[in-house]
Amino acid sequence: MTLLRHISQKLLINNIKTDTRYKINNTCVACVRLLNYTPKEYDTKTDPAPLFFNKEVQSLLKSLTRVEVAKVFKKRKLGEKRLGDPEFKFMTQEQLDVKLKKAQQKAEELLQIPPVLAVHAQKNKVYSQDPALQGLESSRFVFTDITFGVKDLDRLIVVRELDGTLKDAEWELRNRVNHVYFPRSGRSLKPPRVFEDGYLEDLLNRREYEFVLDLACSQFEPNEKDYQRVTSIVFQHLSDNDGFDLLRSTRHFGGLVFFLVWNKSIDNLLLDLIESSHVDEANKLMELYGKIHKLNYEFDGKLKAVRQFIEKDSTKRGALELAVQAYEELQKQKEQLESGIKAAHGIL
Amino acid sequence: MLSPASGTGQFFTKSVKIIRFVRQGCTNRPFFHIVVTEKRRDQFMPVIEQLGTYDPMPNQHNEKLVSLNYERIRHWIGNGATVSQPVEQLFGMSGFFPIHPTSYLAAWRNRRVLQEEALKEAEDKSKDKTV
C-alpha cells in the first residue's frame, strides 16, 4: 500500500513538473505575470495628500491601528544587530509611570504612518539645446549640485544629452545620483531584488508583509512609482488573504486602511472587523469611508451604518449580511444569558 | 602627515588661485577632484578646498558623473580665482559657463571623422558590389 502511494505521489510530481515546463515553453502562457495583481498608484489627478493629512482622518486611521504596546516593541528582524540581555529593575510607582509614558511616546513615534502622496510628476525642464555639441561625447554627462545644506528633493541635477540638450534628470536617475553623493543608511543603490515579481510573490505567499513594507519604506520615497507599486500589490494580496492581524499595531496599518478605502475595497476588512465583533472599529471605518467618498451614513452605535453600506456600496454583499446576522444573533444570545443569570440571582 | 583631500583651507591672501583638476584614482582608472588651489603649487600638493569631482569613465548606464559645489565655486570665482581650460570645458557642458570654443571644435572634428568613415564604408560596399 505504502509502495503504491509512493509511486502515485511520484507520478503526480512528474506530471506537475512536465506541466510547468510546458507552460514555460509556451510563449503565450509565459508572458502572463505570476502575480495577478495590477499595481494601483495614487495619481496626480486626485491627490490623496490633503485628505490623508486631515486631522480627523489621521485620528481615525490611528484608532483603527489598534495599538498593542507589546506588539509594537516585539522582536524584529534586524539582520546582524543583536539584542542585549534584558535588564530587570525595581522601581517605585512614579518611576514606573515615567517609564511607561516614555515607552508610549516611543511607540507613537514608531507608529507614524508613512505619508500617502500622489506619484510625483516628471521633471522635464530643458535649459538649453545646442546641436553643435553633437558628436563631442559618446556618453551623457550628469551634473549634480553638491552645495551644503540642500535637500535631496531640491538639489539641482541636470543631464547633458548626446545631442547637446541640457535638461533636468529624470526621477530614477535623481534617486541614483542622490544616493551616490549622499547615501542613506538602509537604502541601496540598486533596489533589492525582493521587489521583483517572482521574489515578491514568494514573500507574499510566506506572508512576510511587514518585512516587505518596511524594506520598501527605507528603499523608496513615498511618492515614487516603485514604492506605490510594491505597497499596492502587498495591500491587495493581504486583503485577499485576510492578513490584517499581521499588520495591526504596525505603522503600515493606517496606509493599508487608507488604500482600501480609497480604492473602495474595504469589504474584507469590514468582514474581519464584524466577525471579530469590533463594532466600534467597523463604525469608524464607515465614518472614514463616508469622509473620503463624501457619503452620508447614519450612526447609532450599532450596525446601522454598516447595513447602509452593505445595501448601497458593498461588493461582497452575501458574506457581509451573513456576518452581520451572526453577530446580532450572538449579541441576542448573550443578552438572554445575562438576563437568565440575573433572574437566577433574583435581581430582575 | 597627509593633508585631507577636502582641502586644508590655508593659502596666501595675495597669491593667484586656480580652479583645476587633480588626478586621483590609480593606474588605468582616472578620477578627478575639482579643487581650488594656488597656481604655483604642484598638482599633488595640499589644496585649499575641494569643489567637486569628475568621473571620466562612464558607468553601466553610460553616464559620466560630475559633482560641483556651485556655492563655493561662485565664492572662489568672485574672489578672483581663474579656471583651467579642462574645467572651463566641463563648466560649459554643465551650463554654468558658456560652452567653451574648444568643445565646439572637438565636436565638429568628431563629426567630420564619423562622416568620413561612413563615406568610406559606403564606397567599400559599392566596390564590393561591382566586383
Interface residues (C-beta under 8 A of the other chain):
Chain A: Y127 S128 D130 A132 L133 Q134 G135 L136 E137 S138 S139 R140 F141 V142 F143 T144 D145 I146 T147 F148 L156 V158 V159 R160 L166 L173 R176 V177 V180 Y181
Chain B: G52 P58 H61 N62 E63 K64 L65 V66 S67 L68 N69 Y70 E71 R72 M93 S94 G95 I99 S103 Y104 A106 A107 W108 N110 R111 L114
